[in-house]
Amino acid sequence: MQTYKSNLLHRLKIIGGHLNAVSQMIQDDKYCIFISQQIRAINGSLRSVDELILEHHLKICCRSKNNALELDNNVSQILKVFHKWN
């Protein structure tokens, strides 16, 4: 559990650094396309964190000992659909 949390917090810290860099780019009047590219990269990173949280919820929080294998198959199917939405 600690590795999961540490991983998420580390990723969010990196994303925060990128957000600060975008703010600085705006203050420095950087080229709009460069700013937009950075924002798209941040959005991708946030989606990745969101996927990890969803996967954790489905595999850990929703798991019961009676149907763990069935749940793993369902999680895989849900994640495939989730990837298609993004």
Secondary structure, 3 states (H helix, E strand, C coil): CHHHHHHHHHHHHHHHHHHHHHHHHHHCCCCHHHHHHHHHHHHHHHHHHHHHHHHHHHHHHCCCHHHHHHHHHHHHHHHHHHHHHC
